[in-house]
């Protein structure tokens, strides 16, 4: 490689660990979108418990009065959101960052909403069951913000097959 010739230089976005993490998060969202379609249309009563785990009374009230009466719509909306996030994370350049930003904000929202395991609010057990998984998900994604993904996952796969 000549000095100044960067066409052959690998970026962090071309490396296996970065792409493995990206694929994991994207598949998490893509699989989640399918789950929400299934539950939103067939078993939408499972969403009821999420109304009891929010840290804020206003969200608990909103969940009971607005979300649950229209849960099929909201579950399908959530499925569309998760599908979009998964696709964005598998894309390239700024689209990956947009997907990661959406993912981080979504998970931070879920920290306050909780994961549906009713416990005494603000107890250590509530924090472990309802809040820590989403905080962990956020922290695991943060290093990807410093990676430049100049190729989408399909582009990377095509390049490796050549």
N, C-alpha and C positions, 0 to 999 in steps of 0.2 A: 504494500500500500504506500503510495507516494505521499509526501507531506502535502497537506491541504486537500487530499482526496478522502472525503468523508463518506463516499457512496457505499463503501464496504464496512464502515464502522457500525458495530452493533449498538443499539440503544438499549437501555434497561427494559424498554417495552418489548424487546425481542427475546428476552431471556425467559427461561422456563419458570422460575419461581414467580415472577410477576404475572405471567400469563396463567399459571396454575391458580393463583389467587383470584385473578380476574374471572376465570371460568367458574371457579367455585361460587363466587358471589352472584354471578349472572345466572348460573343454574339454580341457585337458591331462590332467586326471584322468579325465574321461569317456572320452576316446579310449584312455587307458592301460588302463582297465578292460576295454575290448573286446579290446585286444591281449593282456592276460593271460588272458582266457577262451580266445582262440584258441591261444596258446602253451601254456597249462596243459593243454588237452585234446589238442592235436595235436603240438606240437614241444617238449615239456617238457624235453628234454635241453639246451636252450639255457640253462637256469637253473643247470646244473652249475658253470659258471665263476665264479658269484658267490661260491661257497664259498671260492675262493682269494684273494679280494681284501679280506677283512675285516682290520681292523687287529688284531683280537684272536684268539688261537688258540682260545679257547673257542667263539667264534662260528663259526670255520671248522670245528671238530669238530661242533658242533651242526648246521650246515648239511649236513655229509656224513652224519651218523648219523640225524638226525630229519627235516629238511626234504626232502632229495632223495628218500628212499624214499616220501614222501607228497606229492610236488610238485604233483600235480594238485589235491589238496585245498588246499594253501597258495596256489597260483596263483589258484584260484577265490575263496579268502578275501581275497587281495590285490585281486582284481577288485571284490569287494563293497565293500571298504574304499574303493577309489578312486572307485567310483560314488557312495558316500555322501558323500565329501569334495567331489566335483564338485557334487552336488545342494545340499549345505550352502552352498557358496560362492555359488551362484546364488540362495539364499534371502534372508531379510532379518533385520535386527536381530542378535540374539546368535547366531543360527544361522550367519551368515556368519563371525563370530569363531570359533565352534567349528570350522568347516571350515578356517579359516586356521590355527588352533592345531594341528589334526590334521595339516595339510599341513607345517607347520614342523617338528613333531616327527618326522614320517615322513622328511622330507629330512635332518634331523640324524642320524637312524638310518642313512640311506643313506650319509652321509659316512663313518661308520665301516665300513659293509659294503662300500662301493665299488660301482662300476658294471660290474664284470666284465671289466676289462681288466687281466689279470695283469701285474704289474710288480714290481720290487724294492720291498718295503715301505718306506715313508717316503722314497722317492726323490722328486725334483722331478717327474719324469714321472708317477709314481703319483699324486701330489697333483693334477697337472693333469688327468689322465685320469679318475681315480676319485673325486675329492673336490670339486674346484672347481665342477663343474656344479651339484651339490646345494647348496653354499654360496651360489652365485649365485642359485639359485632361492629360497632362504630370504631373502636380502637384498632381492630384488625384491618379495617379498610383504610385508615389514615395513611399508612406508608404508600399506598397506591397513588396518592395525590402528587407525589414527587417523581412518579414514573411517567415518561412520555410514550404513549402508545401511538406510534405513527402508522400502525397497521391494524386493521380489524382482525379479529380471530380468523375469519375465513381467508383473508389475505395471507396470514401467517401459515395456515395449514396448506394452502396452495404452494407457497414458497418452499415449505419443507418437503412436499411431495415431488418437487422437481429435481 
